Amino acid sequence: MIAEQQGIAEPASRPTAEEAYRAQVLRDLPRNFGANLAHGMLGMTGFRLVAAPTFVPAYIYLLSSSEIAVGMAVSAQFLGMALSSIWGATLIEHRRHVLPVVYRVGWLMRAQILGLALSGYFLSGHRAFIAACVFLALFGFFSGMQGVSFNFLMSKVIPVGRRGQLTGMRNFLGGLTASGVAYLGGKYLVETNAFGNGYASTFLLAFVLTSLGIAALTFVREPESLAVRARSSLWGRLREVPTLVRSDVHYQRFFFARALAALGTAGVPFYALYVGKFVSLSGATLGYLSLAFLLAQTVSNLAWGAIADRHGYRLVFLVSMGLWTASTVGLMLTNDLPFFLLAFCGLGAGLGGYQVASQNFVLEFGTHHERPMLIAISDTASHLMMAIGPLLGGLLAQRFDFVYVFSIAIVVQTISMLAILRVVEPRHRLQRGRGVND
């Protein structure tokens, strides 16, 4: 009062910690957006070459001549992811900054791709197959940890209203690069058996590209978390999981829907092998199929991102799952390469939309300090189903036919869509204790 009478302005009230946090996020948003975009353009390119349903399944089948072996190799990767996701959450829940963990685990992931490439050059036959399974399992193990830490990092530095745009643009640029590299890899590396092993050369190229991408993360500025959990043991956190899942009925429904959709990936490793029943599965054909799959996945991500920012990830989940299911039906109804390419376009776009939705939808549940574990729980269930799916698919394909594998995938994907219909879009309902970056 005295200050006012004397004409002296009182100092403005200091911003709260939450307001300061939001201000820092907005101030650093252009820098963090650009760094994540660069990481996606190069880093995801290499990972897409390994994850595409063409090169790895074809390489494993070349080594083993067995559909069951293909299922085992792919299952090893996802089993590794399932085993490490919750552990990954316990490594970051107590940390104010998670970027150092993201960086270290990211390099460990890339080391496994290098190992996959080198094993192809120096080993053959049964030994090469065992080495491939080991490196895929380790790649999955570190990928599970990376998925939790990286997604939590993105939830901190990118506001919810911009995540769709970032994801769409990142996947578009990364996928565009991956599409071209996949085509060239199939045509000029696999087809010509470059450097004595075309598949190993493709994996080595993937390692180089994804290694360039991780350098972009050094430019990220991460705000210090306002709330963290006290450090706890893995077993202690596992005992708390049931209570955490039961705390939100809509998260439970999302958890169930995502797990079922993940089981639908049982058919993914066998798409290219199914095409091989009707056309020669040469390096050029693998290049064309990879190009169709990755290019469709790439272009569609811009649409998925726009839909997510405008309407939410629930709608992205529904539409992409419908497209994925319809394209699987289309794959079974054709026997000509042009129509196979069209089906692969639908499969790539649908699977890409599902991945965008499942990875980002979970970021909108729970409070800030609960989020790492919610991500990990959802990832664990999803990866476990993705480990079971290819193994089950390999057994069915070996014993019966690919059609049985695809039919089961269609059924569980349909049930998944029905389950997600019961989930209310998180950003459209009031939640107590939402994270400050929501």
Secondary structure, DSSP 8 states (H G I E B T S, - for coil): -HHHHTT---------HHHHHHHHHHHHHHHHHHHHHHHHHHHHHHHHHHHSTTHHHHHHHHHH--HHHHHHHHHHHHHHHHHHHHHHHHHHTT-S--HHHHHHHHHHHHHHHHHHHHHHHH--HHHHHHHHHHHHHHHHHHHHHHHHHHHHHHHHHS-HHHHHHHHHHHHHHHHHHHHHHHHHIIIIIITTTGGG-HHHHHHHHHHHHHHHHHGGGGG------S-------HHHHHHHHHHHHHT-HHHHHHHHHHHHHHHGGGGGGGHHHHHTTTS---HHHHHHHHHHHHHHHHHHHHHHHHHHHHH-HHHHHHHHHHHHHHHHHHHHT--SHHHHHHHHHHHHHHHHHHHHHHHHHGGGSS-TTTHHHHHHHHHHHHHHHHHHHHHHHHHHHHHS-HHHHHHHHHHHHHHHHHHHTT---GGGS--TT--TT-
